[in-house]
Amino acid sequence: MTISKLPYQFDFSLRRHNTFGIDASAHAYLPVTSLEMLLVLRSDPDAARLQRLVLGGGSNLVLTQDFPGLVLHMCNRGREIVGADDDAVYVRAAAGENWHELVLWTLEQGLAGLENLSLIPGNVGAAPIQNIGAYGVELQERFHALTAIDMESGEILTLDRSACAFDYRDSVFKHRLRDRAVVLDVTFALPKRWQPALRYADVAQELDARKLMQPTARDISDAVIAIRTRKLPDPAVIGNAGSFFKNPIVTAVQRNALLEQHPQLVNYQQPNGSYKLAAGWLIDQCGWKGKNLGAAGVYEKQALVLVNRGGASGQDVVRLAQAVQADVMVKFGVTLEPEPIFI
């Protein structure tokens, strides 16, 4: 098979392009810097026959084997203020922009709203797919619209919040548009009448320790960065994909039954009356914090994070994740669902 017209690379190592640092390769690799490249790609019959994987920062990915198809690595750049109204300032960023760098840039422009999402690894294009969230704020709360291309039809899509069908770590891109849509850029609505989101105890305690009673958005960002730096390993030092499991959602009946057996259960009531359980606490109670299974392990400072101790394969990570899931199920009767996708 001969693929032409675009700067493909073959038998390409993805080790530096996934934050777990797993050594796996792609049959073909293409750094995508423009919509035009994707349109040319659609017209290439050889490339069209290959399985595709869209890659951003590689922070939500576990490579369990070499990828036999074509990796499209979104490398387009650009960020700008594109408008404002009575309620918000609108900021557009290309899919290939680094997420944390975008957050810092908005703060430099005097714009608040993304500060609780500081230091989340990955790129902008993946943020709506996962509906990223941290410390009391989810992306959907700041989302306005995005542009994507449907690689099957060639149609350029403009999707608003409703069309994205956001849910907890979920969106339309994991369902109807999975393996079809490639996000090109995202526009955020940053509120003019900003109110700090301080309902998470870690953030409130950090600000209190800094004696900040009326924190600015920058103060909150600095606090979140400090918290995350203390709790989470730097992928450049220890391979990881951040929080590995979603915090499970249970009914009030389930939560009450668990509380009777485990009075220290960490849980948060949701607007619909369900309860979110702290997955890290569940894992810690099963004795996994700091333990290893082969070359993969559970981070000693935060049980929600699985790490590459050095030379771990994707299968090593899968075996560890399954062992953790099994123990949590036995002890609590709760299913843990991984956040990363497995390839």
SERO-4910 file (N, C-alpha, C, O; in steps of 0.05 Angstrom, whole numbers):
BEGIN
 pado doro    nc1    nc2    nc3   cac1   cac2   cac3    cc1    cc2    cc3    oc1    oc2    oc3
  Met    A     17    -24      0      0      0      0     18     25      0     36     27     16
  Thr    A     11     44    -18     27     69    -20      9     92    -12    -12     97    -24
  Ile    A     18    107      8      3    131     16     20    155      8     44    156     14
  Ser    A      7    174     -6     23    197    -16     10    223     -8     -8    224      8
  Lys    A     21    245    -18     10    272    -16     15    285     11     19    310     12
  Leu    A     15    271     32     18    282     59     43    272     73     52    250     65
  Pro    A     54    286     92     79    278    105     76    256    126     81    260    149
  Tyr    A     67    233    116     64    210    134     91    200    143    111    202    129
  Gln    A     92    188    167    115    173    177    106    145    184     83    141    193
  Phe    A    123    125    179    115     97    183    131     84    205    153     92    212
  Asp    A    118     63    217    130     49    240    140     70    260    163     70    269
  Phe    A    121     88    268    128    111    284    124    105    314    103     95    321
  Ser    A    144    110    330    142    105    359    124    126    372    127    150    367
  Leu    A    105    116    388     87    133    403     95    137    432     80    149    448
  Arg    A    119    128    439    127    129    467    127    158    478    119    162    501
  Arg    A    135    177    462    137    204    471    110    219    467    107    242    474
  His    A     90    204    457     64    217    451     42    205    467     18    209    461
  Asn    A     49    190    489     29    182    509     41    186    536     64    178    541
  Thr    A     26    198    554     37    206    580     43    182    598     58    185    618
  Phe    A     33    158    592     41    135    606     69    126    599     82    110    613
  Gly    A     80    136    576    106    129    568    108    100    558    129     87    561
  Ile    A     86     89    548     85     61    538     98     60    511     92     76    493
  Asp    A    116     41    507    131     38    482    114     22    462    115     -3    462
  Ala    A     99     35    445     84     23    424     87     40    399     94     63    400
  Ser    A     82     28    376     86     42    351     60     43    334     41     27    339
  Ala    A     59     62    316     37     64    297     47     56    269     69     63    262
  His    A     30     42    255     37     35    227     43     60    211     62     62    196
  Ala    A     25     81    214     29    106    201     22    129    220      4    126    237
  Tyr    A     35    151    216     31    174    234     30    200    217     46    203    199
  Leu    A     12    218    224     10    243    209      5    266    229    -16    267    242
  Pro    A     24    285    230     18    309    246      0    328    231      7    336    209
  Val    A    -23    334    242    -44    349    228    -42    378    238    -46    384    261
  Thr    A    -38    396    219    -35    424    226    -58    442    215    -59    466    220
  Ser    A    -75    430    198    -96    446    186   -120    428    177   -117    404    174
  Leu    A   -143    441    173   -166    428    162   -160    418    134   -169    396    126
  Glu    A   -145    433    119   -138    425     91   -125    398     90   -130    382     72
  Met    A   -108    392    110    -94    366    110   -115    344    113   -112    323    101
  Leu    A   -135    348    130   -155    328    134   -172    324    109   -181    301    103
  Leu    A   -177    345     95   -193    343     70   -177    328     49   -188    312     34
  Val    A   -151    333     47   -134    317     29   -134    288     37   -135    270     20
  Leu    A   -132    283     63   -132    256     73   -157    240     65   -155    217     57
  Arg    A   -180    254     66   -205    241     58   -204    232     29   -218    213     21
  Ser    A   -189    246     12   -188    240    -16   -168    218    -23   -165    211    -46
  Asp    A   -153    209     -3   -131    189     -8   -143    162     -3   -148    154     20
  Pro    A   -148    146    -24   -161    120    -20   -145    100     -4   -157     84     10
  Asp    A   -119    101     -5   -102     83     12   -105     90     41   -109     72     58
  Ala    A   -104    116     48   -107    124     75   -135    118     86   -139    112    109
  Ala    A   -155    120     69   -183    116     77   -187     88     86   -206     83    102
  Arg    A   -171     69     77   -175     41     85   -162     34    112   -167     13    123
  Leu    A   -147     53    122   -134     48    148   -151     56    172   -166     75    170
  Gln    A   -149     41    193   -162     48    218   -149     74    228   -125     77    225
  Arg    A   -165     92    239   -154    118    248   -155    121    279   -174    111    292
  Leu    A   -136    134    289   -135    142    318   -128    171    319   -106    179    310
  Val    A   -145    188    330   -140    216    333   -126    220    360   -136    211    381
  Leu    A   -102    233    359    -85    236    383    -82    266    389    -76    282    371
  Gly    A    -85    272    415    -79    300    423    -53    299    440    -32    295    429
  Gly    A    -56    303    466    -33    302    484    -27    274    493     -6    270    507
  Gly    A    -43    255    487    -38    227    495    -41    223    525    -28    204    536
  Ser    A    -56    240    538    -58    238    567    -82    221    577    -86    218    601
  Asn    A    -98    211    558   -121    196    566   -122    170    550   -142    161    539
  Leu    A    -98    157    548    -94    135    530    -77    113    542    -57    119    555
  Val    A    -85     88    538    -68     65    546    -64     49    521    -83     37    510
  Leu    A    -40     48    511    -33     32    487    -27      4    495     -6     -2    507
  Thr    A    -44    -15    489    -41    -42    497    -26    -59    475    -20    -82    480
  Gln    A    -22    -46    452     -8    -60    430      0    -39    410     -7    -16    412
  Asp    A     16    -47    390     21    -29    367     -4    -23    353    -22    -40    350
  Phe    A     -7      2    343    -31     10    329    -28      4    299     -9     14    287
  Pro    A    -45    -13    287    -41    -21    260    -50     -2    239    -47     -7    215
  Gly    A    -61     21    247    -72     40    228    -56     66    227    -32     67    229
  Leu    A    -72     88    223    -61    115    219    -67    132    244    -91    135    250
  Val    A    -47    143    256    -51    162    279    -51    190    268    -32    199    255
  Leu    A    -73    204    273    -75    232    266    -69    249    291    -85    250    309
  His    A    -46    261    291    -37    276    315    -44    306    311    -32    319    294
  Met    A    -63    316    326    -73    343    322    -52    363    333    -47    364    357
  Cys    A    -40    378    315    -18    397    321    -25    425    313     -8    442    312
  Asn    A    -50    430    305    -58    457    298    -57    475    322    -64    467    344
  Arg    A    -50    500    318    -46    519    341    -62    545    335    -70    551    313
  Gly    A    -66    560    357    -79    586    355    -99    589    378   -114    571    385
  Arg    A   -100    613    389   -120    620    409   -125    650    407   -107    666    402
  Glu    A   -150    658    411   -157    686    408   -184    692    421   -200    674    425
  Ile    A   -188    717    428   -214    727    438   -230    733    413   -221    750    396
  Val    A   -253    721    410   -269    724    385   -294    740    389   -309    744    369
  Gly    A   -300    749    413   -325    764    417   -332    767    446   -320    755    464
  Ala    A   -354    782    450   -364    785    478   -393    795    476   -401    806    456
  Asp    A   -408    789    497   -435    800    500   -438    809    529   -419    811    543
  Asp    A   -463    813    537   -467    822    564   -459    802    585   -452    809    608
  Asp    A   -459    776    578   -454    755    598   -426    744    597   -416    736    618
  Ala    A   -413    743    574   -388    728    572   -369    740    551   -377    755    534
  Val    A   -344    732    554   -323    736    534   -318    709    521   -316    689    535
  Tyr    A   -316    709    495   -313    684    480   -285    680    470   -273    698    457
  Val    A   -273    657    477   -245    651    470   -245    626    454   -257    605    462
  Arg    A   -232    627    431   -229    603    414   -200    593    414   -182    609    412
  Ala    A   -197    567    416   -171    555    416   -170    531    397   -190    516    396
  Ala    A   -149    527    383   -146    504    365   -143    479    381   -133    479    404
  Ala    A   -150    457    368   -150    431    382   -122    423    391   -119    409    412
  Gly    A   -102    431    377    -74    423    384    -61    440    406    -38    435    413
  Glu    A    -75    460    416    -64    476    438    -63    460    464    -81    445    470
  Asn    A    -42    464    479    -40    452    505    -61    464    524    -64    488    526
  Trp    A    -75    447    539    -97    456    556    -88    475    577    -98    497    580
  His    A    -68    467    593    -59    484    615    -48    511    605    -52    532    618
  Glu    A    -34    511    583    -24    536    572    -47    554    564    -45    579    567
  Leu    A    -69    543    554    -93    559    548   -104    571    574   -111    595    574
  Val    A   -106    555    595   -117    566    620   -100    590    630   -111    610    637
  Leu    A    -74    586    629    -56    608    638    -59    633    620    -58    655    630
  Trp    A    -62    628    594    -65    650    575    -91    666    581    -91    691    580
  Thr    A   -113    652    587   -138    666    593   -134    683    618   -145    706    619
  Leu    A   -120    673    638   -116    688    662    -99    713    656   -103    734    668
  Glu    A    -79    710    639    -63    733    631    -79    755    617    -72    778    618
  Gln    A   -101    746    604   -118    766    590   -138    778    610   -155    794    602
  Gly    A   -137    770    635   -156    780    655   -183    766    654   -203    777    663
  Leu    A   -183    741    643   -208    727    640   -209    703    659   -191    687    661
  Ala    A   -231    702    674   -234    681    694   -254    660    684   -269    665    665
  Gly    A   -253    636    696   -272    615    690   -260    588    686   -273    568    691
  Leu    A   -235    586    678   -222    560    674   -202    553    696   -188    533    695
  Glu    A   -199    571    716   -178    568    736   -179    541    751   -158    530    758
  Asn    A   -203    531    757   -205    505    772   -194    482    755   -189    460    765
  Leu    A   -192    486    729   -183    465    711   -153    467    704   -144    456    684
  Ser    A   -139    483    720   -110    486    716    -95    460    719   -103    442    734
  Leu    A    -74    457    703    -55    435    704    -67    408    696    -54    387    701
  Ile    A    -91    407    685   -101    382    673    -84    376    648    -82    394    631
  Pro    A    -73    353    646    -56    347    623    -73    343    598    -97    338    599
  Gly    A    -60    346    575    -74    341    549    -78    367    533    -69    388    541
  Asn    A    -91    364    511    -96    386    493   -125    394    491   -143    380    501
  Val    A   -130    417    480   -157    429    479   -177    411    464   -200    409    473
  Gly    A   -169    399    443   -188    383    427   -200    359    442   -222    351    437
  Ala    A   -185    348    461   -195    326    476   -213    334    499   -228    318    510
  Ala    A   -211    360    507   -226    369    531   -256    364    529   -268    354    548
  Pro    A   -269    372    506   -298    367    505   -305    337    501   -327    328    509
  Ile    A   -288    322    489   -293    293    485   -296    280    513   -315    264    517
  Gln    A   -279    287    531   -279    275    558   -296    291    577   -301    282    600
  Asn    A   -304    316    569   -318    334    588   -301    335    613   -311    328    635
  Ile    A   -277    345    610   -258    345    633   -269    362    656   -285    380    652
  Gly    A   -261    355    680   -270    370    703   -251    366    727   -237    346    728
  Ala    A   -251    385    745   -235    383    769   -244    404    789   -251    427    781
  Tyr    A   -243    397    814   -247    416    836   -273    433    833   -273    457    836
  Gly    A   -295    419    825   -321    432    825   -329    445    799   -350    458    798
  Val    A   -313    443    778   -320    455    752   -316    435    730   -296    421    730
  Glu    A   -336    433    712   -333    416    689   -332    433    664   -343    456    664
  Leu    A   -319    423    644   -316    439    619   -343    448    608   -345    471    598
  Gln    A   -364    432    610   -389    439    598   -400    466    609   -416    479    596
  Glu    A   -391    473    634   -400    498    645   -388    522    632   -399    544    633
  Arg    A   -366    519    618   -352    541    605   -352    538    575   -340    554    560
  Phe    A   -366    518    565   -366    511    537   -386    528    521   -408    532    531
  His    A   -379    537    498   -397    551    480   -403    535    455   -426    530    449
  Ala    A   -382    527    440   -386    512    415   -359    501    406   -338    508    417
  Leu    A   -361    483    387   -336    473    375   -341    468    345   -363    466    336
  Thr    A   -318    467    331   -319    460    303   -305    433    299   -283    428    311
  Ala    A   -316    416    283   -304    390    278   -310    382    249   -327    394    236
  Ile    A   -295    363    239   -301    352    213   -310    323    216   -298    307    230
  Asp    A   -331    316    202   -340    289    200   -324    275    178   -328    281    155
  Met    A   -306    257    186   -288    245    167   -302    226    148   -290    219    127
  Glu    A   -326    218    154   -341    200    136   -355    216    114   -354    208     91
  Ser    A   -367    238    122   -383    254    102   -367    278     91   -374    288     70
  Gly    A   -347    287    106   -333    311     99   -346    336    108   -336    358    103
  Glu    A   -368    334    122   -383    357    132   -369    370    155   -358    357    173
  Ile    A   -369    397    154   -358    413    176   -381    418    196   -401    429    189
  Leu    A   -376    408    221   -397    410    241   -392    433    260   -369    437    269
  Thr    A   -413    447    268   -411    466    289   -431    457    311   -455    456    306
  Leu    A   -420    449    334   -437    437    355   -437    455    379   -417    464    389
  Asp    A   -462    460    389   -464    476    414   -465    456    438   -461    432    434
  Arg    A   -470    467    461   -469    450    485   -489    427    484   -483    405    491
  Ser    A   -514    433    475   -534    413    474   -527    391    454   -531    367    460
  Ala    A   -516    398    431   -508    378    411   -486    360    421   -483    337    411
  Cys    A   -469    370    439   -447    354    449   -456    333    470   -441    315    476
  Ala    A   -481    335    480   -492    315    498   -473    309    521   -467    285    526
  Phe    A   -464    329    535   -445    325    556   -457    310    580   -480    314    586
  Asp    A   -441    294    592   -448    280    617   -421    277    632   -400    286    623
  Tyr    A   -422    264    655   -398    260    671   -377    245    655   -381    221    649
  Arg    A   -356    258    648   -334    247    632   -344    234    606   -335    213    598
  Asp    A   -364    247    594   -377    235    571   -387    256    552   -391    279    560
  Ser    A   -390    249    527   -400    267    506   -409    251    482   -405    227    481
  Val    A   -420    265    462   -429    252    437   -405    239    422   -409    221    406
  Phe    A   -381    249    428   -358    239    414   -349    211    423   -333    198    410
  Lys    A   -361    202    445   -357    174    454   -379    156    444   -379    132    450
  His    A   -398    167    430   -422    151    421   -427    155    391   -413    143    375
  Arg    A   -446    172    384   -454    175    356   -431    184    338   -429    175    315
  Leu    A   -414    201    348   -393    212    331   -366    199    336   -345    208    326
  Arg    A   -366    177    351   -340    163    356   -329    152    330   -343    141    313
  Asp    A   -303    156    327   -288    147    303   -297    161    277   -290    153    255
  Arg    A   -313    183    281   -321    198    257   -312    227    258   -300    237    239
  Ala    A   -317    240    280   -311    269    282   -283    274    292   -273    261    310
  Val    A   -270    294    280   -244    304    290   -248    333    298   -255    350    281
  Val    A   -244    339    323   -248    366    334   -225    384    323   -202    377    324
  Leu    A   -233    407    313   -214    426    301   -208    449    320   -185    457    323
  Asp    A   -229    460    333   -225    481    352   -249    482    371   -270    471    366
  Val    A   -245    496    394   -265    498    415   -268    527    423   -247    541    427
  Thr    A   -292    536    427   -297    563    436   -310    562    464   -329    547    469
  Phe    A   -299    578    482   -307    578    510   -321    604    516   -314    625    505
  Ala    A   -341    603    534   -355    627    544   -346    632    572   -354    618    591
  Leu    A   -330    652    576   -319    658    602   -335    681    615   -337    703    603
  Pro    A   -346    676    639   -366    694    650   -355    721    658   -334    723    669
  Lys    A   -371    742    652   -363    769    660   -369    773    690   -355    787    704
  Arg    A   -391    760    699   -398    762    728   -389    737    741   -405    719    748
  Trp    A   -363    735    745   -350    711    755   -354    708    785   -352    727    800
  Gln    A   -359    683    793   -360    676    822   -340    653    826   -341    634    811
  Pro    A   -323    654    846   -304    633    850   -318    607    858   -338    607    873
  Ala    A   -308    584    848   -319    558    854   -301    546    876   -279    537    870
  Leu    A   -311    546    901   -294    539    924   -306    516    940   -299    512    963
  Arg    A   -325    501    928   -339    481    945   -322    457    951   -330    441    968
  Tyr    A   -300    452    936   -283    430    943   -265    437    966   -251    458    966
  Ala    A   -264    420    986   -250    426   1011   -220    431   1006   -208    448   1019
  Asp    A   -208    415    988   -179    419    983   -172    447    974   -153    459    984
  Val    A   -189    458    956   -184    485    947   -188    505    969   -172    523    973
  Ala    A   -210    503    984   -216    521   1005   -194    521   1027   -186    542   1037
  Gln    A   -184    497   1033   -163    494   1053   -137    507   1043   -123    519   1059
  Glu    A   -131    503   1018   -106    514   1007   -107    544   1007    -87    557   1014
  Leu    A   -130    556   1000   -133    585   1000   -132    596   1029   -121    617   1034
  Asp    A   -144    581   1047   -143    589   1075   -115    589   1086   -107    607   1101
  Ala    A    -99    569   1078    -71    567   1087    -55    591   1076    -36    600   1088
  Arg    A    -64    601   1053    -50    624   1041    -62    650   1050    -54    672   1041
  Lys    A    -82    648   1069    -95    672   1080   -108    689   1058   -106    714   1058
  Leu    A   -121    676   1039   -135    689   1017   -165    686   1021   -177    666   1014
  Met    A   -177    707   1033   -206    705   1039   -223    713   1015   -246    704   1013
  Gln    A   -212    730    998   -227    738    973   -208    732    950   -197    751    938
  Pro    A   -206    707    942   -186    699    922   -194    709    894   -218    710    887
  Thr    A   -174    715    878   -178    721    850   -177    694    835   -171    674    846
  Ala    A   -184    696    809   -182    672    792   -153    662    791   -148    637    791
  Arg    A   -134    680    791   -106    672    791    -98    658    817    -83    639    817
  Asp    A   -109    668    839   -104    655    865   -114    626    865   -101    608    875
  Ile    A   -138    622    854   -149    595    853   -133    577    835   -128    554    842
  Ser    A   -124    588    812   -107    572    794    -81    564    809    -73    541    807
  Asp    A    -69    583    823    -44    577    837    -49    555    858    -32    538    863
  Ala    A    -72    557    872    -79    537    892    -83    510    880    -73    490    890
  Val    A    -97    508    858   -102    483    844    -76    471    834    -71    447    837
  Ile    A    -59    488    823    -32    478    814    -17    466    837     -4    445    834
  Ala    A    -17    480    860     -2    470    883    -14    443    893      1    424    899
  Ile    A    -40    441    894    -53    416    902    -46    393    884    -38    371    892
  Arg    A    -49    398    858    -44    377    838    -15    369    838     -9    345    834
  Thr    A      3    388    842     31    382    842     39    364    866     56    347    864
  Arg    A     26    369    888     31    353    912     20    324    909     32    305    917
  Lys    A     -4    322    897    -18    297    896    -12    279    872    -13    255    874
  Leu    A     -6    292    850     -4    277    825     24    277    813     38    297    815
  Pro    A     33    255    802     60    254    791     62    269    764     43    269    749
  Asp    A     85    280    759     91    293    734     96    271    713    114    255    716
  Pro    A     80    271    691     84    250    671    112    250    658    121    229    648
  Ala    A    125    273    659    153    274    649    172    258    667    194    252    658
  Val    A    164    253    691    181    239    710    171    210    715    187    191    714
  Ile    A    145    207    719    132    181    723    109    179    704     90    194    706
  Gly    A    110    160    686     88    157    667     62    152    680     59    135    698
  Asn    A     41    166    672     14    163    683     -6    177    665      1    193    647
  Ala    A    -31    171    669    -53    184    654    -71    200    672    -95    204    666
  Gly    A    -60    210    694    -77    225    713    -96    207    728    -90    183    732
  Ser    A   -119    217    734   -139    201    748   -147    178    730   -157    182    708
  Phe    A   -143    153    739   -147    130    721   -176    121    721   -185    110    701
  Phe    A   -190    124    743   -218    114    745   -237    138    750   -230    157    763
  Lys    A   -261    135    739   -282    154    745   -291    151    773   -291    128    784
  Asn    A   -300    172    786   -313    170    812   -341    158    807   -357    170    793
  Pro    A   -346    134    819   -371    121    813   -395    136    824   -394    148    845
  Ile    A   -417    134    809   -443    147    818   -461    125    828   -466    105    814
  Val    A   -472    128    852   -490    107    863   -516    121    872   -517    145    875
  Thr    A   -536    104    877   -561    114    887   -559    121    916   -540    113    930
  Ala    A   -578    136    926   -579    143    955   -581    118    972   -569    116    993
  Val    A   -596     98    962   -599     73    977   -572     59    979   -564     49   1000
  Gln    A   -557     57    956   -531     44    957   -512     59    975   -497     47    991
  Arg    A   -512     86    973   -494    102    990   -500     98   1019   -481     96   1035
  Asn    A   -526     97   1027   -533     94   1055   -524     67   1065   -515     64   1088
  Ala    A   -527     46   1049   -519     19   1057   -489     18   1061   -479      5   1079
  Leu    A   -474     31   1043   -445     32   1045   -436     47   1070   -417     39   1084
  Leu    A   -450     69   1076   -444     85   1100   -447     69   1126   -432     73   1145
  Glu    A   -467     51   1126   -471     35   1150   -447     17   1155   -439     12   1178
  Gln    A   -435      7   1134   -412    -11   1137   -386      4   1138   -366     -5   1150
  His    A   -385     28   1125   -360     44   1123   -367     73   1129   -370     89   1111
  Pro    A   -368     80   1155   -376    107   1163   -359    129   1152   -367    152   1150
  Gln    A   -334    123   1145   -316    144   1134   -317    147   1104   -302    162   1092
  Leu    A   -336    134   1092   -340    135   1062   -340    164   1052   -356    180   1062
  Val    A   -323    170   1033   -322    197   1022   -342    198    999   -339    183    979
  Asn    A   -361    216   1001   -383    217    981   -393    245    978   -392    261    997
  Tyr    A   -405    251    955   -415    277    949   -442    275    936   -446    261    916
  Gln    A   -462    289    948   -489    288    936   -489    303    910   -477    324    907
  Gln    A   -504    292    890   -507    304    864   -534    318    862   -552    311    877
  Pro    A   -537    336    843   -562    351    840   -587    333    836   -609    340    844
  Asn    A   -583    309    824   -606    291    819   -611    272    842   -628    255    840
  Gly    A   -598    276    865   -602    259    888   -585    234    890   -586    220    910
  Ser    A   -569    229    869   -550    207    870   -525    217    886   -523    240    894
  Tyr    A   -506    199    889   -481    206    904   -457    197    888   -456    175    877
  Lys    A   -437    214    887   -411    208    875   -392    199    897   -389    212    917
  Leu    A   -380    175    893   -361    165    913   -333    171    904   -327    172    880
  Ala    A   -315    176    922   -287    181    916   -273    155    909   -267    139    927
  Ala    A   -267    151    884   -254    126    875   -227    122    888   -220     99    896
  Gly    A   -212    143    892   -186    141    905   -188    130    933   -172    114    942
  Trp    A   -209    139    948   -213    129    975   -220     99    975   -209     84    991
  Leu    A   -237     91    957   -244     62    954   -219     45    949   -216     24    962
  Ile    A   -202     54    931   -178     39    924   -159     38    948   -147     18    953
  Asp    A   -156     61    961   -139     63    984   -148     43   1006   -131     30   1019
  Gln    A   -174     41   1010   -184     23   1031   -179     -6   1024   -180    -24   1041
  Cys    A   -175    -12    999   -168    -39    990   -138    -45    992   -129    -67    985
  Gly    A   -123    -25   1002    -94    -30   1006    -76    -27    982    -54    -37    983
  Trp    A    -86    -14    961    -70    -13    937    -51     10    936    -31      9    920
  Lys    A    -55     31    951    -38     55    949     -9     47    953     -1     35    973
  Gly    A      8     55    933     37     50    935     46     22    927     69     16    926
  Lys    A     26      4    920     33    -23    912     37    -25    882     26    -10    867
  Asn    A     53    -46    874     58    -51    846     48    -78    838     46    -96    854
  Leu    A     43    -81    812     38   -106    800     55   -107    775     48    -96    754
  Gly    A     78   -120    778     98   -118    756    109    -90    754    116    -78    774
  Ala    A    111    -80    730    123    -54    725    102    -31    727    109     -8    724
  Ala    A     77    -38    733     56    -17    737     49    -16    767     51    -36    781
  Gly    A     41      7    776     35     10    804     14     31    810      6     46    792
  Val    A      6     33    835    -13     53    844      4     74    859     20     68    877
  Tyr    A      0     99    851     17    121    861     14    123    892     -8    122    903
  Glu    A     36    127    905     37    127    934     23    151    947     16    151    970
  Lys    A     20    173    931      8    197    942    -22    200    934    -36    216    946
  Gln    A    -31    184    915    -59    187    906    -67    160    893    -57    153    871
  Ala    A    -84    145    907    -91    118    897   -107    118    872   -111     97    859
  Leu    A   -117    141    863   -132    143    838   -114    142    814   -124    140    791
  Val    A    -88    144    818    -70    146    795    -53    121    793    -40    112    812
  Leu    A    -54    109    769    -37     86    763    -13     96    748    -15    115    732
  Val    A     10     84    753     35     95    742     52     73    729     49     49    735
  Asn    A     70     82    712     90     65    699    115     67    715    128     88    715
  Arg    A    122     46    729    146     46    745    172     44    729    194     47    740
  Gly    A    169     39    703    192     37    686    190     13    668    194    -10    678
  Gly    A    185     17    642    183     -5    624    157    -20    624    155    -41    612
  Ala    A    137     -8    636    110    -22    637     98    -22    609    101     -3    594
  Ser    A     86    -44    602     71    -46    577     42    -39    582     33    -36    605
  Gly    A     27    -35    561     -2    -30    564    -16    -53    578    -35    -49    593
  Gln    A     -7    -77    572    -19   -101    585    -14   -101    615    -30   -110    630
  Asp    A     10    -91    623     16    -89    652     -4    -71    665    -14    -77    687
  Val    A    -10    -48    652    -29    -29    663    -57    -41    665    -72    -37    684
  Val    A    -65    -55    644    -91    -68    643    -94    -88    666   -114    -89    680
  Arg    A    -73   -105    670    -74   -125    692    -77   -112    719    -92   -121    736
  Leu    A    -62    -90    723    -65    -76    749    -93    -64    752   -105    -66    773
  Ala    A   -103    -51    731   -129    -39    733   -150    -60    739   -168    -55    755
  Gln    A   -148    -83    726   -168   -104    731   -166   -115    760   -187   -121    772
  Ala    A   -142   -116    771   -139   -126    798   -151   -106    818   -164   -114    837
  Val    A   -147    -80    813   -158    -59    830   -189    -60    829   -202    -59    849
  Gln    A   -199    -62    804   -228    -63    801   -240    -87    816   -261    -85    829
  Ala    A   -227   -110    814   -237   -134    827   -238   -131    857   -258   -139    870
  Asp    A   -217   -119    869   -217   -116    898   -238    -96    908   -250   -100    928
  Val    A   -242    -74    892   -262    -54    900   -290    -67    898   -308    -61    915
  Met    A   -294    -83    878   -320    -97    875   -325   -115    899   -347   -116    909
  Val    A   -305   -131    907   -308   -150    929   -314   -135    955   -331   -143    970
  Lys    A   -299   -113    960   -301   -100    986   -326    -82    988   -339    -80   1009
  Phe    A   -333    -68    965   -354    -48    966   -378    -54    948   -399    -41    950
  Gly    A   -375    -73    930   -396    -79    911   -400    -56    891   -422    -52    881
  Val    A   -379    -42    885   -380    -18    867   -362    -23    843   -339    -33    846
  Thr    A   -372    -17    820   -356    -20    795   -340      6    789   -352     28    789
  Leu    A   -314      3    786   -298     25    777   -295     25    747   -288      4    735
  Glu    A   -300     48    734   -297     50    705   -273     66    698   -270     89    708
  Pro    A   -255     56    681   -231     71    674   -238     97    659   -258     97    643
  Glu    A   -222    117    663   -225    142    646   -211    139    620   -223    147    599
  Pro    A   -186    129    618   -172    128    593   -185    109    574   -199     90    582
  Ile    A   -179    113    548   -187     93    528   -165     74    524   -141     81    526
  Phe    A   -171     49    517   -152     28    513   -150     22    483   -170     17    470
  Ile    A   -126     23    473   -121     18    444   -105     -8    441    -99    -16    419
***
